[in-house]
Amino acid sequence: MATYIFGHTTPDSDSIVGAISLSYLKNQLGEDTIPARQGEINPETAFILDKFDHEAPELKTEFAGEDVYLVDFSDLAQAPKDIKEANILGIVDHHKLGDITTDAPLECWIRPVGCSNTIIKQMFDYYGIEIPKKIAGMMMCAILSDTVIFKSPTCTKEDTKACKELAKIAGIEDYKALGMEMFIVKSDVLSATPRELVTRDFKDFNMNGNLIGVGQLEVVDLSVFDTMKADLMEDMKKLKEEGGRHSVLLLLTDIMKVGSQLLVVSDEPEKIENAFNIKLDSNSEAWLEGVMSRKKQIIPFLEKQF
């Protein structure tokens, strides 16, 4: 029976490419694995898959009785509903250690770097396995995405080192130009519905019994949201009620200005204000100067409040 490898719900490029790259590595090591995904492919990831002519992982949302590896998450809130009935063989992640537990020892590669694919590159090096050109290109793009072309405070020397080495394997000289091309695709929000935008890169977090949903949209020009903020806020209110959430936050991140406009729908907006030492305006918005990372600059501060 094959082992499934997958990332979090509403997958981003790191979780999709991570499933592909880790599955290839495990198969080379003699395991029988299949890359999978819990949700739909976003435009940026579709661009990466098309660029390197690779099919998307299998869509699968139930894993009871299956052997699995988790990539890019270790939180129950981002796992399939039946994850406790699956046999978790390992976790590869670059976030804080979540609340998933196992009955048996497991393989863990959890490192404080900017991208899970940086860790998977280190795993390839550790095992002495050659990375195929196309997979190297996808891994490089995943790192550029997660580190916002090295602008994110989560970016480390290990990420830049891995990205440069992967670019060499993939035969790509100007990898930063490809990264910008990728972010321009990511910035195309006009053809999407409010729900598609709010949930495009959305994660739930259980904070002391309170379900907090945090989405993020990264663009090269924040003005694209000028005419759609009201619709985004309305959908955030619906999403909050539908999921029984305490709060829904949406980060509109401008990668050129290096900062984020924060939109908030919350039962206790004062907790959000206290978390970031801000005052929300009449539209429940605030500018967060220099904030690029949900993982490092948003979640830890929310957790302290809850």
Secondary structure, DSSP 8 states (H G I E B T S, - for coil): --EEEE--SS--HHHHHHHHHHHHHHHHTT--EEEEESS---HHHHHHHHHTT----EE----TT-EEEEES---GGGS-TTGGGSEEEEEEESS---S---SS--EEEE-SSS-HHHHHHHHHHHHT----HHHHHHHHHHHHHHTTTTTSTT--HHHHHHHHHHHHHHT-S-HHHHHHHHHHHHT--TTS-HHHHHTTTEEEEEETTEEEEEEEEEES-GGGGTTTHHHHHHHHHHHHHHTT-SEEEEEEEETTTTEEEEEEEES-HHHHHHHHT----TTSEEEEET---HHHHTHHHHHHH-
